Amino acid sequence: MIREVKFESQDRRIKQILAALNENGIKDIEEANAICEQYGLDPYKTCEETQPICFENAKWAYVVGTAIALKKGCTNAAEAAEAIGIGLQAFCIPGSVADDRKVGIGHGNLAAMLLREETKCFAFLAGHESFAAAEGAIKIAAKADKVRKEPLRCILNGLGKDAAQ
């Protein structure tokens, strides 16, 4: 599907995004999207379905991350999650708290942890301000058993009724 690549603070993010793409042999976001389409994947849509109110930059970050995972030839879900974290990190505005704290890399590593057999239980404690992060974590936890041999035990605390469902 052809979409115009346009997102919040694009001018402040693009240099870092292109650097991450180029390091992985991908020219630009349009090529990243084409790579995903070649594999029948639509991370833009998946992101939108996971969190309907998400920003455009989040949708494109998952496109970039997924293309990086595909280009790297990741062979399991945990490896792919770590590579997707590179794409998420690339969308953090340089010098921001998210960039300094490597939030994108952290999200990828958290997802990878949930997808690995060594992790037996996942506990997520959050308040209202963390609901967006919780939506992503809940979706990963709900889908983790598709790639795991042993089911992942989950404890969701403080998320409210909607998230608990």
Secondary structure, DSSP 8 states (H G I E B T S, - for coil): -------TTHHHHHHHHHHHHHHTT--SHHHHHHHHHHTT--HHHHHHHH-TT--HHHHHHHHHHHHHHHHHT--SHHHHHHHHHHHHHHTS-TTSHHHHTTHHHHHHHHHHHHHSTT--EEEEE--GGGHHHHHHHHHHHHHGGGT-SS--EEEEESS-HHHH-
